């Protein structure tokens, strides 16, 4: 029985593999926008201004679209865990291409796989976009989650506005 089954299985696997080739003329690569050092510094400075106006000391991390750290700063006397939280929020936002607030909401509603996958399920991460394209993200971690969201949102909006003007 097994001897009759294996050749059929082998043919099915090979046929499936052959059929996954790209369509004729389909591009094998695509161009993507990436966050520049200047863009990362712009977003960081916008966040620092917002945090200063709110009197909300925090740690701020800027990452590229793959979650790699591009810029970081923190205020004096920020809790020791805030830098790691800021980076985690930024990475989550970049990799999932949405605010980390949505990840927190999904986790609170029972989607605990986000936590086991290593994503940071806390508010304060926002994608950095050029038009509709996510090029990176910002993560903010301070004392109040409301301030984290506000600072990240302010910086992301300033970044998007500046990106459209260039």
Phi, psi and omega per residue, in radians:
X1 nan -0.812 -3.121
X2 -1.131 -0.625 -3.130
X3 -1.127 -0.590 3.124
X4 -1.326 -0.541 -3.067
X5 -1.339 -0.687 -3.060
X6 -1.061 -0.793 3.113
X7 -1.064 -0.683 3.129
X8 -1.148 -0.709 3.110
X9 -1.126 -0.744 3.126
X10 -1.063 -0.776 3.118
X11 -1.109 -0.720 3.137
X12 -1.109 -0.722 3.140
X13 -1.176 -0.786 -3.141
X14 -1.118 -0.746 3.117
X15 -1.063 -0.755 3.119
X16 -1.103 -0.759 -3.125
X17 -1.111 -0.752 -3.136
X18 -1.118 -0.634 -3.079
X19 -1.329 -0.116 3.134
X20 -1.578 0.064 3.093
X21 -1.117 2.587 -3.134
X22 -1.135 2.657 3.102
X23 -1.079 2.603 3.132
X24 -0.965 2.271 3.117
X25 1.453 -0.080 3.131
X26 -1.266 2.385 3.135
X27 -1.158 2.488 3.129
X28 -1.624 -0.092 3.102
X29 -2.600 2.848 3.082
X30 -2.429 2.708 3.096
X31 -1.477 2.430 3.096
X32 -2.262 2.566 3.054
X33 -1.401 2.440 3.114
X34 -2.194 2.691 3.113
X35 -1.267 2.285 3.100
X36 -1.604 2.921 3.075
X37 -1.057 -0.721 3.127
X38 -1.099 -0.705 3.106
X39 -1.134 -0.718 3.119
X40 -1.111 -0.741 3.131
X41 -1.174 -0.651 3.103
X42 -1.072 -0.844 -3.135
X43 -1.106 -0.708 3.125
X44 -1.080 -0.796 -3.134
X45 -1.166 -0.654 3.089
X46 -1.095 -0.699 3.121
X47 -1.184 -0.721 3.125
X48 -1.084 -0.723 3.104
X49 -1.095 -0.790 -3.137
X50 -1.084 -0.798 -3.130
X51 -1.108 -0.659 3.117
X52 -1.140 -0.777 3.124
X53 -1.080 -0.623 3.138
X54 -1.460 -0.101 -3.012
X55 0.924 0.879 -3.063
X56 -2.155 1.436 3.117
X57 -1.023 2.421 -3.052
X58 -2.803 3.043 2.966
X59 -1.853 2.493 -3.072
X60 -2.302 2.203 3.105
X61 -2.119 2.406 3.069
X62 -2.079 2.240 -3.139
X63 -2.171 2.787 3.038
X64 -1.430 -3.105 -3.042
X65 -1.101 -0.374 3.115
X66 -1.668 0.054 3.092
X67 1.603 0.110 3.123
X68 -1.354 2.313 -3.112
X69 -1.111 2.271 3.115
X70 -2.048 -0.522 3.140
X71 -2.709 2.610 -3.133
X72 -2.691 2.537 2.976
X73 -2.738 2.827 3.070
X74 -2.640 2.643 3.090
X75 -1.355 2.820 3.030
X76 -1.118 2.669 3.053
X77 1.065 0.487 3.040
X78 -1.444 2.517 -3.138
X79 -0.959 2.587 -3.053
X80 -1.055 -0.520 -3.124
X81 -1.457 -0.223 -3.059
X82 -1.053 -0.713 3.114
X83 -1.025 -0.759 3.119
X84 -1.144 -0.687 3.113
X85 -1.125 -0.754 3.136
X86 -1.053 -0.792 3.132
X87 -1.120 -0.736 3.124
X88 -1.097 -0.709 3.118
X89 -1.139 -0.756 3.134
X90 -1.111 -0.807 -3.139
X91 -1.068 -0.770 3.127
X92 -1.042 -0.803 -3.122
X93 -1.121 -0.727 3.138
X94 -1.173 -0.839 -3.056
X95 -1.220 -0.579 3.122
X96 -1.659 -0.119 3.110
X97 0.971 0.772 3.095
X98 -2.794 2.876 3.104
X99 -1.060 2.485 3.124
X100 -1.145 -0.307 3.062
X101 -1.007 -0.666 3.120
X102 -1.148 -0.642 3.098
X103 -1.153 -0.721 3.089
X104 -1.081 -0.802 3.135
X105 -1.064 -0.766 3.126
X106 -1.108 -0.698 3.118
X107 -1.142 -0.748 3.115
X108 -1.100 -0.452 3.119
X109 -1.570 0.129 3.030
X110 1.893 -0.020 3.121
X111 -1.494 1.233 -3.045
X112 -1.253 -0.152 3.115
X113 -1.063 -0.476 3.088
X114 -1.035 -0.701 -3.118
X115 -1.207 -0.766 -3.117
X116 -1.239 -0.332 3.107
X117 -1.486 -0.040 3.084
X118 1.576 0.229 3.107
X119 -1.510 2.630 3.140
X120 -1.566 1.948 -3.077
X121 -1.653 1.039 3.113
X122 -2.380 2.549 3.107
X123 -1.155 2.652 3.073
X124 2.106 0.107 3.057
X125 -1.978 2.343 -3.135
X126 -2.371 2.411 3.052
X127 -1.181 2.583 2.988
X128 -1.781 2.125 -3.022
X129 -2.096 2.551 2.914
X130 -1.984 1.821 -2.983
X131 1.172 -2.159 3.109
X132 -1.720 0.049 -3.058
X133 -1.681 2.184 3.068
X134 -1.378 2.128 3.132
X135 -1.912 -0.181 -3.124
X136 3.085 -2.831 3.133
X137 -2.790 2.847 3.077
X138 -2.117 2.478 3.037
X139 -2.206 2.363 -3.110
X140 -2.245 2.322 3.114
X141 -2.414 2.039 3.095
X142 -2.347 -2.356 -3.097
X143 -1.670 -0.728 -3.076
X144 -1.943 2.238 -3.122
X145 -1.082 -0.537 3.116
X146 -1.100 -0.713 3.101
X147 -1.205 -0.662 3.101
X148 -1.005 -0.821 -3.130
X149 -1.121 -0.777 -3.101
X150 -1.090 -0.819 -3.123
X151 -1.110 -0.799 -3.140
X152 -1.108 -0.740 3.141
X153 -1.141 -0.797 3.119
X154 -1.007 -0.803 -3.110
X155 -1.169 -0.726 3.141
X156 -1.125 -0.705 3.104
X157 -1.153 -0.757 3.106
X158 -1.076 -0.731 3.130
X159 -1.082 -0.859 -3.111
X160 -1.064 -0.729 3.119
X161 -1.098 -0.807 3.141
X162 -1.127 -0.676 -3.125
X163 -1.135 -0.646 3.130
X164 -1.191 -0.594 -3.111
X165 -1.318 -0.256 -3.140
X166 -1.731 nan nan
